[in-house]
Amino acid sequence: MSDEPTADIAPKYETKPTLDTILDRLAEMRDEMRAGFRTVHERLEQLEIRMDRTQAMVYDMRADFKEFRQHFKEPA
């Protein structure tokens, strides 16, 4: 230890410049937002796939109903 009381605590309480701290936090927020957007994008893709399958099933059902109606339609 030195005779000067404040000499030993300087490295212990060293602070980063404010701008560097802000930039680090912004980078962390950016990474979190990208991860969140990636998750939302993946879920939207899954939803789109399910909607496409549902739409295909509806078209098949419409075709089946048209055929069903033609089968039971009385001749004119």
mmCIF file as gemmi writes it, N, C-alpha and C atoms, coordinates in Angstrom:
data_model
loop_
_atom_site.group_PDB
_atom_site.id
_atom_site.type_symbol
_atom_site.label_atom_id
_atom_site.label_alt_id
_atom_site.label_comp_id
_atom_site.label_asym_id
_atom_site.label_entity_id
_atom_site.label_seq_id
_atom_site.pdbx_PDB_ins_code
_atom_site.Cartn_x
_atom_site.Cartn_y
_atom_site.Cartn_z
_atom_site.occupancy
_atom_site.B_iso_or_equiv
_atom_site.pdbx_formal_charge
_atom_site.auth_seq_id
_atom_site.auth_asym_id
_atom_site.pdbx_PDB_model_num
ATOM 1 N N . MET Axp A 1 ? 0.828 -1.18 0 1 0 ? 1 A 1
ATOM 2 C CA . MET Axp A 1 ? 0 0 0 1 0 ? 1 A 1
ATOM 3 C C . MET Axp A 1 ? 0.874 1.246 0 1 0 ? 1 A 1
ATOM 4 N N . SER Axp A 2 ? 0.325 2.236 -0.635 1 0 ? 2 A 1
ATOM 5 C CA . SER Axp A 2 ? 1.063 3.496 -0.652 1 0 ? 2 A 1
ATOM 6 C C . SER Axp A 2 ? 0.579 4.387 0.478 1 0 ? 2 A 1
ATOM 7 N N . ASP Axp A 3 ? 1.288 5.467 0.645 1 0 ? 3 A 1
ATOM 8 C CA . ASP Axp A 3 ? 0.911 6.417 1.682 1 0 ? 3 A 1
ATOM 9 C C . ASP Axp A 3 ? -0.297 7.253 1.269 1 0 ? 3 A 1
ATOM 10 N N . GLU Axp A 4 ? -0.553 7.291 -0.008 1 0 ? 4 A 1
ATOM 11 C CA . GLU Axp A 4 ? -1.671 8.101 -0.508 1 0 ? 4 A 1
ATOM 12 C C . GLU Axp A 4 ? -2.95 7.265 -0.473 1 0 ? 4 A 1
ATOM 13 N N . PRO Axp A 5 ? -3.976 7.671 0.262 1 0 ? 5 A 1
ATOM 14 C CA . PRO Axp A 5 ? -5.176 6.842 0.435 1 0 ? 5 A 1
ATOM 15 C C . PRO Axp A 5 ? -5.988 6.658 -0.847 1 0 ? 5 A 1
ATOM 16 N N . THR Axp A 6 ? -5.953 7.559 -1.755 1 0 ? 6 A 1
ATOM 17 C CA . THR Axp A 6 ? -6.762 7.432 -2.97 1 0 ? 6 A 1
ATOM 18 C C . THR Axp A 6 ? -6.036 6.708 -4.089 1 0 ? 6 A 1
ATOM 19 N N . ALA Axp A 7 ? -4.778 6.454 -3.967 1 0 ? 7 A 1
ATOM 20 C CA . ALA Axp A 7 ? -4.005 5.831 -5.035 1 0 ? 7 A 1
ATOM 21 C C . ALA Axp A 7 ? -4.43 4.382 -5.258 1 0 ? 7 A 1
ATOM 22 N N . ASP Axp A 8 ? -4.785 3.657 -4.23 1 0 ? 8 A 1
ATOM 23 C CA . ASP Axp A 8 ? -5.113 2.24 -4.353 1 0 ? 8 A 1
ATOM 24 C C . ASP Axp A 8 ? -6.528 1.999 -4.859 1 0 ? 8 A 1
ATOM 25 N N . ILE Axp A 9 ? -7.428 2.908 -4.696 1 0 ? 9 A 1
ATOM 26 C CA . ILE Axp A 9 ? -8.81 2.663 -5.113 1 0 ? 9 A 1
ATOM 27 C C . ILE Axp A 9 ? -9.077 3.067 -6.555 1 0 ? 9 A 1
ATOM 28 N N . ALA Axp A 10 ? -8.173 3.747 -7.197 1 0 ? 10 A 1
ATOM 29 C CA . ALA Axp A 10 ? -8.399 4.199 -8.576 1 0 ? 10 A 1
ATOM 30 C C . ALA Axp A 10 ? -8.684 3.036 -9.528 1 0 ? 10 A 1
ATOM 31 N N . PRO Axp A 11 ? -7.875 1.977 -9.577 1 0 ? 11 A 1
ATOM 32 C CA . PRO Axp A 11 ? -8.191 0.875 -10.498 1 0 ? 11 A 1
ATOM 33 C C . PRO Axp A 11 ? -9.477 0.144 -10.123 1 0 ? 11 A 1
ATOM 34 N N . LYS Axp A 12 ? -9.775 0.1 -8.855 1 0 ? 12 A 1
ATOM 35 C CA . LYS Axp A 12 ? -10.968 -0.614 -8.396 1 0 ? 12 A 1
ATOM 36 C C . LYS Axp A 12 ? -12.25 0.069 -8.876 1 0 ? 12 A 1
ATOM 37 N N . TYR Axp A 13 ? -12.241 1.378 -8.916 1 0 ? 13 A 1
ATOM 38 C CA . TYR Axp A 13 ? -13.441 2.124 -9.292 1 0 ? 13 A 1
ATOM 39 C C . TYR Axp A 13 ? -13.316 2.788 -10.654 1 0 ? 13 A 1
ATOM 40 N N . GLU Axp A 14 ? -12.516 2.219 -11.501 1 0 ? 14 A 1
ATOM 41 C CA . GLU Axp A 14 ? -12.346 2.785 -12.834 1 0 ? 14 A 1
ATOM 42 C C . GLU Axp A 14 ? -13.661 2.663 -13.6 1 0 ? 14 A 1
ATOM 43 N N . THR Axp A 15 ? -14.072 3.732 -14.216 1 0 ? 15 A 1
ATOM 44 C CA . THR Axp A 15 ? -15.326 3.732 -14.98 1 0 ? 15 A 1
ATOM 45 C C . THR Axp A 15 ? -15.027 3.932 -16.448 1 0 ? 15 A 1
ATOM 46 N N . LYS Axp A 16 ? -15.884 3.382 -17.266 1 0 ? 16 A 1
ATOM 47 C CA . LYS Axp A 16 ? -15.752 3.569 -18.704 1 0 ? 16 A 1
ATOM 48 C C . LYS Axp A 16 ? -16.358 4.915 -19.068 1 0 ? 16 A 1
ATOM 49 N N . PRO Axp A 17 ? -15.917 5.475 -20.136 1 0 ? 17 A 1
ATOM 50 C CA . PRO Axp A 17 ? -16.568 6.697 -20.594 1 0 ? 17 A 1
ATOM 51 C C . PRO Axp A 17 ? -18.038 6.434 -20.908 1 0 ? 17 A 1
ATOM 52 N N . THR Axp A 18 ? -18.849 7.412 -20.685 1 0 ? 18 A 1
ATOM 53 C CA . THR Axp A 18 ? -20.289 7.277 -20.834 1 0 ? 18 A 1
ATOM 54 C C . THR Axp A 18 ? -20.687 6.843 -22.236 1 0 ? 18 A 1
ATOM 55 N N . LEU Axp A 19 ? -20.071 7.393 -23.255 1 0 ? 19 A 1
ATOM 56 C CA . LEU Axp A 19 ? -20.436 7.062 -24.63 1 0 ? 19 A 1
ATOM 57 C C . LEU Axp A 19 ? -20.187 5.586 -24.93 1 0 ? 19 A 1
ATOM 58 N N . ASP Axp A 20 ? -19.066 5.042 -24.46 1 0 ? 20 A 1
ATOM 59 C CA . ASP Axp A 20 ? -18.792 3.618 -24.67 1 0 ? 20 A 1
ATOM 60 C C . ASP Axp A 20 ? -19.838 2.75 -23.977 1 0 ? 20 A 1
ATOM 61 N N . THR Axp A 21 ? -20.239 3.128 -22.797 1 0 ? 21 A 1
ATOM 62 C CA . THR Axp A 21 ? -21.258 2.377 -22.057 1 0 ? 21 A 1
ATOM 63 C C . THR Axp A 21 ? -22.578 2.398 -22.812 1 0 ? 21 A 1
ATOM 64 N N . ILE Axp A 22 ? -22.946 3.544 -23.314 1 0 ? 22 A 1
ATOM 65 C CA . ILE Axp A 22 ? -24.202 3.665 -24.063 1 0 ? 22 A 1
ATOM 66 C C . ILE Axp A 22 ? -24.147 2.822 -25.33 1 0 ? 22 A 1
ATOM 67 N N . LEU Axp A 23 ? -23.039 2.867 -26.034 1 0 ? 23 A 1
ATOM 68 C CA . LEU Axp A 23 ? -22.905 2.072 -27.261 1 0 ? 23 A 1
ATOM 69 C C . LEU Axp A 23 ? -22.959 0.578 -26.972 1 0 ? 23 A 1
ATOM 70 N N . ASP Axp A 24 ? -22.354 0.159 -25.868 1 0 ? 24 A 1
ATOM 71 C CA . ASP Axp A 24 ? -22.424 -1.26 -25.487 1 0 ? 24 A 1
ATOM 72 C C . ASP Axp A 24 ? -23.862 -1.682 -25.208 1 0 ? 24 A 1
ATOM 73 N N . ARG Axp A 25 ? -24.581 -0.85 -24.502 1 0 ? 25 A 1
ATOM 74 C CA . ARG Axp A 25 ? -25.982 -1.178 -24.188 1 0 ? 25 A 1
ATOM 75 C C . ARG Axp A 25 ? -26.843 -1.174 -25.443 1 0 ? 25 A 1
ATOM 76 N N . LEU Axp A 26 ? -26.577 -0.248 -26.346 1 0 ? 26 A 1
ATOM 77 C CA . LEU Axp A 26 ? -27.321 -0.234 -27.614 1 0 ? 26 A 1
ATOM 78 C C . LEU Axp A 26 ? -27.042 -1.492 -28.427 1 0 ? 26 A 1
ATOM 79 N N . ALA Axp A 27 ? -25.807 -1.953 -28.416 1 0 ? 27 A 1
ATOM 80 C CA . ALA Axp A 27 ? -25.459 -3.186 -29.128 1 0 ? 27 A 1
ATOM 81 C C . ALA Axp A 27 ? -26.188 -4.377 -28.518 1 0 ? 27 A 1
ATOM 82 N N . GLU Axp A 28 ? -26.28 -4.416 -27.192 1 0 ? 28 A 1
ATOM 83 C CA . GLU Axp A 28 ? -27.021 -5.498 -26.538 1 0 ? 28 A 1
ATOM 84 C C . GLU Axp A 28 ? -28.491 -5.452 -26.915 1 0 ? 28 A 1
ATOM 85 N N . MET Axp A 29 ? -29.066 -4.25 -26.922 1 0 ? 29 A 1
ATOM 86 C CA . MET Axp A 29 ? -30.476 -4.104 -27.297 1 0 ? 29 A 1
ATOM 87 C C . MET Axp A 29 ? -30.695 -4.537 -28.744 1 0 ? 29 A 1
ATOM 88 N N . ARG Axp A 30 ? -29.752 -4.17 -29.625 1 0 ? 30 A 1
ATOM 89 C CA . ARG Axp A 30 ? -29.848 -4.559 -31.031 1 0 ? 30 A 1
ATOM 90 C C . ARG Axp A 30 ? -29.876 -6.077 -31.162 1 0 ? 30 A 1
ATOM 91 N N . ASP Axp A 31 ? -28.983 -6.748 -30.441 1 0 ? 31 A 1
ATOM 92 C CA . ASP Axp A 31 ? -28.923 -8.206 -30.515 1 0 ? 31 A 1
ATOM 93 C C . ASP Axp A 31 ? -30.216 -8.843 -29.993 1 0 ? 31 A 1
ATOM 94 N N . GLU Axp A 32 ? -30.753 -8.296 -28.904 1 0 ? 32 A 1
ATOM 95 C CA . GLU Axp A 32 ? -32.008 -8.81 -28.364 1 0 ? 32 A 1
ATOM 96 C C . GLU Axp A 32 ? -33.158 -8.594 -29.342 1 0 ? 32 A 1
ATOM 97 N N . MET Axp A 33 ? -33.192 -7.427 -29.966 1 0 ? 33 A 1
ATOM 98 C CA . MET Axp A 33 ? -34.261 -7.134 -30.92 1 0 ? 33 A 1
ATOM 99 C C . MET Axp A 33 ? -34.162 -8.047 -32.133 1 0 ? 33 A 1
ATOM 100 N N . ARG Axp A 34 ? -32.942 -8.275 -32.617 1 0 ? 34 A 1
ATOM 101 C CA . ARG Axp A 34 ? -32.772 -9.177 -33.764 1 0 ? 34 A 1
ATOM 102 C C . ARG Axp A 34 ? -33.252 -10.583 -33.428 1 0 ? 34 A 1
ATOM 103 N N . ALA Axp A 35 ? -32.933 -11.041 -32.236 1 0 ? 35 A 1
ATOM 104 C CA . ALA Axp A 35 ? -33.381 -12.372 -31.815 1 0 ? 35 A 1
ATOM 105 C C . ALA Axp A 35 ? -34.905 -12.406 -31.73 1 0 ? 35 A 1
ATOM 106 N N . GLY Axp A 36 ? -35.498 -11.348 -31.201 1 0 ? 36 A 1
ATOM 107 C CA . GLY Axp A 36 ? -36.957 -11.286 -31.114 1 0 ? 36 A 1
ATOM 108 C C . GLY Axp A 36 ? -37.608 -11.265 -32.486 1 0 ? 36 A 1
ATOM 109 N N . PHE Axp A 37 ? -37.062 -10.459 -33.394 1 0 ? 37 A 1
ATOM 110 C CA . PHE Axp A 37 ? -37.611 -10.407 -34.752 1 0 ? 37 A 1
ATOM 111 C C . PHE Axp A 37 ? -37.447 -11.742 -35.462 1 0 ? 37 A 1
ATOM 112 N N . ARG Axp A 38 ? -36.327 -12.424 -35.21 1 0 ? 38 A 1
ATOM 113 C CA . ARG Axp A 38 ? -36.108 -13.731 -35.821 1 0 ? 38 A 1
ATOM 114 C C . ARG Axp A 38 ? -37.181 -14.718 -35.349 1 0 ? 38 A 1
ATOM 115 N N . THR Axp A 39 ? -37.5 -14.675 -34.06 1 0 ? 39 A 1
ATOM 116 C CA . THR Axp A 39 ? -38.531 -15.554 -33.503 1 0 ? 39 A 1
ATOM 117 C C . THR Axp A 39 ? -39.894 -15.238 -34.108 1 0 ? 39 A 1
ATOM 118 N N . VAL Axp A 40 ? -40.218 -13.956 -34.215 1 0 ? 40 A 1
ATOM 119 C CA . VAL Axp A 40 ? -41.498 -13.555 -34.818 1 0 ? 40 A 1
ATOM 120 C C . VAL Axp A 40 ? -41.553 -14.01 -36.273 1 0 ? 40 A 1
ATOM 121 N N . HIS Axp A 41 ? -40.455 -13.847 -37.003 1 0 ? 41 A 1
ATOM 122 C CA . HIS Axp A 41 ? -40.41 -14.258 -38.412 1 0 ? 41 A 1
ATOM 123 C C . HIS Axp A 41 ? -40.644 -15.764 -38.551 1 0 ? 41 A 1
ATOM 124 N N . GLU Axp A 42 ? -40.016 -16.541 -37.689 1 0 ? 42 A 1
ATOM 125 C CA . GLU Axp A 42 ? -40.197 -17.998 -37.735 1 0 ? 42 A 1
ATOM 126 C C . GLU Axp A 42 ? -41.643 -18.381 -37.45 1 0 ? 42 A 1
ATOM 127 N N . ARG Axp A 43 ? -42.249 -17.732 -36.465 1 0 ? 43 A 1
ATOM 128 C CA . ARG Axp A 43 ? -43.644 -18.046 -36.133 1 0 ? 43 A 1
ATOM 129 C C . ARG Axp A 43 ? -44.579 -17.645 -37.262 1 0 ? 43 A 1
ATOM 130 N N . LEU Axp A 44 ? -44.308 -16.515 -37.906 1 0 ? 44 A 1
ATOM 131 C CA . LEU Axp A 44 ? -45.14 -16.104 -39.04 1 0 ? 44 A 1
ATOM 132 C C . LEU Axp A 44 ? -45.006 -17.075 -40.203 1 0 ? 44 A 1
ATOM 133 N N . GLU Axp A 45 ? -43.805 -17.587 -40.43 1 0 ? 45 A 1
ATOM 134 C CA . GLU Axp A 45 ? -43.62 -18.583 -41.484 1 0 ? 45 A 1
ATOM 135 C C . GLU Axp A 45 ? -44.427 -19.841 -41.185 1 0 ? 45 A 1
ATOM 136 N N . GLN Axp A 46 ? -44.403 -20.293 -39.93 1 0 ? 46 A 1
ATOM 137 C CA . GLN Axp A 46 ? -45.178 -21.473 -39.549 1 0 ? 46 A 1
ATOM 138 C C . GLN Axp A 46 ? -46.665 -21.217 -39.743 1 0 ? 46 A 1
ATOM 139 N N . LEU Axp A 47 ? -47.117 -20.037 -39.384 1 0 ? 47 A 1
ATOM 140 C CA . LEU Axp A 47 ? -48.525 -19.685 -39.55 1 0 ? 47 A 1
ATOM 141 C C . LEU Axp A 47 ? -48.901 -19.66 -41.024 1 0 ? 47 A 1
ATOM 142 N N . GLU Axp A 48 ? -48.024 -19.124 -41.854 1 0 ? 48 A 1
ATOM 143 C CA . GLU Axp A 48 ? -48.291 -19.075 -43.288 1 0 ? 48 A 1
ATOM 144 C C . GLU Axp A 48 ? -48.403 -20.48 -43.873 1 0 ? 48 A 1
ATOM 145 N N . ILE Axp A 49 ? -47.546 -21.381 -43.433 1 0 ? 49 A 1
ATOM 146 C CA . ILE Axp A 49 ? -47.607 -22.77 -43.902 1 0 ? 49 A 1
ATOM 147 C C . ILE Axp A 49 ? -48.943 -23.399 -43.498 1 0 ? 49 A 1
ATOM 148 N N . ARG Axp A 50 ? -49.359 -23.173 -42.253 1 0 ? 50 A 1
ATOM 149 C CA . ARG Axp A 50 ? -50.636 -23.734 -41.789 1 0 ? 50 A 1
ATOM 150 C C . ARG Axp A 50 ? -51.804 -23.155 -42.57 1 0 ? 50 A 1
ATOM 151 N N . MET Axp A 51 ? -51.743 -21.861 -42.868 1 0 ? 51 A 1
ATOM 152 C CA . MET Axp A 51 ? -52.827 -21.234 -43.631 1 0 ? 51 A 1
ATOM 153 C C . MET Axp A 51 ? -52.883 -21.786 -45.056 1 0 ? 51 A 1
ATOM 154 N N . ASP Axp A 52 ? -51.725 -22.012 -45.662 1 0 ? 52 A 1
ATOM 155 C CA . ASP Axp A 52 ? -51.697 -22.592 -47.006 1 0 ? 52 A 1
ATOM 156 C C . ASP Axp A 52 ? -52.315 -23.986 -47.007 1 0 ? 52 A 1
ATOM 157 N N . ARG Axp A 53 ? -51.988 -24.776 -45.996 1 0 ? 53 A 1
ATOM 158 C CA . ARG Axp A 53 ? -52.564 -26.125 -45.906 1 0 ? 53 A 1
ATOM 159 C C . ARG Axp A 53 ? -54.073 -26.055 -45.719 1 0 ? 53 A 1
ATOM 160 N N . THR Axp A 54 ? -54.512 -25.134 -44.86 1 0 ? 54 A 1
ATOM 161 C CA . THR Axp A 54 ? -55.945 -24.978 -44.619 1 0 ? 54 A 1
ATOM 162 C C . THR Axp A 54 ? -56.66 -24.544 -45.886 1 0 ? 54 A 1
ATOM 163 N N . GLN Axp A 55 ? -56.063 -23.607 -46.61 1 0 ? 55 A 1
ATOM 164 C CA . GLN Axp A 55 ? -56.67 -23.134 -47.849 1 0 ? 55 A 1
ATOM 165 C C . GLN Axp A 55 ? -56.775 -24.274 -48.865 1 0 ? 55 A 1
ATOM 166 N N . ALA Axp A 56 ? -55.761 -25.105 -48.94 1 0 ? 56 A 1
ATOM 167 C CA . ALA Axp A 56 ? -55.804 -26.251 -49.849 1 0 ? 56 A 1
ATOM 168 C C . ALA Axp A 56 ? -56.921 -27.211 -49.439 1 0 ? 56 A 1
ATOM 169 N N . MET Axp A 57 ? -57.091 -27.423 -48.146 1 0 ? 57 A 1
ATOM 170 C CA . MET Axp A 57 ? -58.163 -28.304 -47.681 1 0 ? 57 A 1
ATOM 171 C C . MET Axp A 57 ? -59.537 -27.719 -48.029 1 0 ? 57 A 1
ATOM 172 N N . VAL Axp A 58 ? -59.682 -26.402 -47.897 1 0 ? 58 A 1
ATOM 173 C CA . VAL Axp A 58 ? -60.958 -25.764 -48.219 1 0 ? 58 A 1
ATOM 174 C C . VAL Axp A 58 ? -61.258 -25.916 -49.707 1 0 ? 58 A 1
ATOM 175 N N . TYR Axp A 59 ? -60.265 -25.731 -50.572 1 0 ? 59 A 1
ATOM 176 C CA . TYR Axp A 59 ? -60.488 -25.906 -52.012 1 0 ? 59 A 1
ATOM 177 C C . TYR Axp A 59 ? -60.888 -27.346 -52.333 1 0 ? 59 A 1
ATOM 178 N N . ASP Axp A 60 ? -60.258 -28.301 -51.665 1 0 ? 60 A 1
ATOM 179 C CA . ASP Axp A 60 ? -60.628 -29.705 -51.874 1 0 ? 60 A 1
ATOM 180 C C . ASP Axp A 60 ? -62.072 -29.946 -51.442 1 0 ? 60 A 1
ATOM 181 N N . MET Axp A 61 ? -62.452 -29.372 -50.304 1 0 ? 61 A 1
ATOM 182 C CA . MET Axp A 61 ? -63.823 -29.553 -49.821 1 0 ? 61 A 1
ATOM 183 C C . MET Axp A 61 ? -64.828 -28.907 -50.775 1 0 ? 61 A 1
ATOM 184 N N . ARG Axp A 62 ? -64.496 -27.741 -51.309 1 0 ? 62 A 1
ATOM 185 C CA . ARG Axp A 62 ? -65.398 -27.09 -52.266 1 0 ? 62 A 1
ATOM 186 C C . ARG Axp A 62 ? -65.601 -27.968 -53.497 1 0 ? 62 A 1
ATOM 187 N N . ALA Axp A 63 ? -64.513 -28.552 -53.984 1 0 ? 63 A 1
ATOM 188 C CA . ALA Axp A 63 ? -64.613 -29.436 -55.146 1 0 ? 63 A 1
ATOM 189 C C . ALA Axp A 63 ? -65.466 -30.658 -54.807 1 0 ? 63 A 1
ATOM 190 N N . ASP Axp A 64 ? -65.283 -31.206 -53.613 1 0 ? 64 A 1
ATOM 191 C CA . ASP Axp A 64 ? -66.084 -32.363 -53.197 1 0 ? 64 A 1
ATOM 192 C C . ASP Axp A 64 ? -67.563 -32.003 -53.102 1 0 ? 64 A 1
ATOM 193 N N . PHE Axp A 65 ? -67.881 -30.82 -52.545 1 0 ? 65 A 1
ATOM 194 C CA . PHE Axp A 65 ? -69.279 -30.408 -52.435 1 0 ? 65 A 1
ATOM 195 C C . PHE Axp A 65 ? -69.904 -30.164 -53.804 1 0 ? 65 A 1
ATOM 196 N N . LYS Axp A 66 ? -69.133 -29.586 -54.725 1 0 ? 66 A 1
ATOM 197 C CA . LYS Axp A 66 ? -69.668 -29.39 -56.084 1 0 ? 66 A 1
ATOM 198 C C . LYS Axp A 66 ? -69.991 -30.732 -56.725 1 0 ? 66 A 1
ATOM 199 N N . GLU Axp A 67 ? -69.079 -31.67 -56.542 1 0 ? 67 A 1
ATOM 200 C CA . GLU Axp A 67 ? -69.319 -33.011 -57.097 1 0 ? 67 A 1
ATOM 201 C C . GLU Axp A 67 ? -70.513 -33.657 -56.408 1 0 ? 67 A 1
ATOM 202 N N . PHE Axp A 68 ? -70.628 -33.487 -55.109 1 0 ? 68 A 1
ATOM 203 C CA . PHE Axp A 68 ? -71.734 -34.036 -54.34 1 0 ? 68 A 1
ATOM 204 C C . PHE Axp A 68 ? -73.064 -33.45 -54.826 1 0 ? 68 A 1
ATOM 205 N N . ARG Axp A 69 ? -73.109 -32.131 -55.038 1 0 ? 69 A 1
ATOM 206 C CA . ARG Axp A 69 ? -74.336 -31.491 -55.513 1 0 ? 69 A 1
ATOM 207 C C . ARG Axp A 69 ? -74.697 -31.961 -56.919 1 0 ? 69 A 1
ATOM 208 N N . GLN Axp A 70 ? -73.705 -32.114 -57.756 1 0 ? 70 A 1
ATOM 209 C CA . GLN Axp A 70 ? -73.972 -32.591 -59.109 1 0 ? 70 A 1
ATOM 210 C C . GLN Axp A 70 ? -74.528 -34.009 -59.084 1 0 ? 70 A 1
ATOM 211 N N . HIS Axp A 71 ? -74.062 -34.793 -58.174 1 0 ? 71 A 1
ATOM 212 C CA . HIS Axp A 71 ? -74.511 -36.173 -58.063 1 0 ? 71 A 1
ATOM 213 C C . HIS Axp A 71 ? -75.988 -36.258 -57.68 1 0 ? 71 A 1
ATOM 214 N N . PHE Axp A 72 ? -76.431 -35.351 -56.78 1 0 ? 72 A 1
ATOM 215 C CA . PHE Axp A 72 ? -77.805 -35.398 -56.304 1 0 ? 72 A 1
ATOM 216 C C . PHE Axp A 72 ? -78.728 -34.377 -56.969 1 0 ? 72 A 1
ATOM 217 N N . LYS Axp A 73 ? -78.201 -33.629 -57.905 1 0 ? 73 A 1
ATOM 218 C CA . LYS Axp A 73 ? -79.011 -32.631 -58.587 1 0 ? 73 A 1
ATOM 219 C C . LYS Axp A 73 ? -79.996 -33.339 -59.528 1 0 ? 73 A 1
ATOM 220 N N . GLU Axp A 74 ? -81.234 -32.86 -59.475 1 0 ? 74 A 1
ATOM 221 C CA . GLU Axp A 74 ? -82.231 -33.465 -60.343 1 0 ? 74 A 1
ATOM 222 C C . GLU Axp A 74 ? -82.025 -32.994 -61.775 1 0 ? 74 A 1
ATOM 223 N N . PRO Axp A 75 ? -82.17 -33.9 -62.707 1 0 ? 75 A 1
ATOM 224 C CA . PRO Axp A 75 ? -82.034 -33.482 -64.115 1 0 ? 75 A 1
ATOM 225 C C . PRO Axp A 75 ? -83.153 -32.522 -64.486 1 0 ? 75 A 1
ATOM 226 N N . ALA Axp A 76 ? -82.836 -31.547 -65.31 1 0 ? 76 A 1
ATOM 227 C CA . ALA Axp A 76 ? -83.832 -30.539 -65.696 1 0 ? 76 A 1
ATOM 228 C C . ALA Axp A 76 ? -84.711 -31.015 -66.801 1 0 ? 76 A 1
